Amino acid sequence: MIRKLLATSNDWTVTMLRLVMGVIFFAHGAQKALGWFGGYGFSGTIGFFTQQMHIPAVFAFLAICAEFLGGIGLILGALGRVASFGIACNMVVAVLMVHATNGLFMNWSGQQKGEGFEFHLLAVAIAVVLMVRGSGALSVDHALSGGSEVRTVASIGRVRMFLSPLSGLTVLDPHVDECNGLPLSTIRYKFFLGWRRCSLLR
C-alpha cells in the first residue's frame, strides 16, 4: 500500500506542476497558519472559520493543515498524493460553500460580490494529475520508491502496441499468467498465427 502511494515516474512535467502548486498553497497556508504574507494567523483564521462561516473547529484546523502542510509536502514531493488529495478537498469545499454563487470568473473588475471559482478548478485539475501520477522527478517519493511507477499488466488490462511492421503484433495481455505482475518495461508479448508467448525485452 505504501509503495503504491509513493510510486512515481521520473517525469519533469509532473514535477513542474507539483512545485508550482506547492509554492502557491504553502503561501496561502502560511497566511492562515503563521500570519505570513499579510494573513490572519492561526487563531484569526480559526476564529473566522468558526464564527463567520460556522465551520466546526476540527474542519477549520484540517483546512489549514491541508494548505500549509500540503504545500510543504508538494514542494518536497513527500506523500504528494496525500497532499494533493487534501488540497483538492479544500478547493471543492470552498467552491460549494463560498464561490459557486459568484460564477466562474475571479473578481477582476471589483464589481462582483466575491471571487469566482476558476482558480479552484485549475487547482483541482492539477491535484487530480498529481494523485494519479505521483510527485514526479526530484521528489522524496521518487527517491523512496526507487523511481518505479506502479504499472503492471494486470492493473491496466490490454494495451496493444505496434513496435515494428516486422515484429508482428505486440500485445500486452493480462491473461498470460507467466507475465502478470511484471513491469511493462521488461515484457513483450508476440502474437503470430495464434501463437502467444511472454519474454523479457533485451
Secondary structure, 3 states (H helix, E strand, C coil): CHHHHHCCCCCHHHHHHHHHHHHHHHHHHHHHHHCHHHCCHHHHHHHHHHHHCCCCHHHHHHHHHHHHHHHHHHHHCCCHHHHHHHHHHHHHHHHHHHHHHHCCCCCCCCCCCCCCCHHHHHHHHHHHHHHHHCCCCCCHHHHHHCCCCCCEHHHHCCEEECCCCCCCEEEECCCCHHHCCCEHHHEEEEEECCEEEEEECC
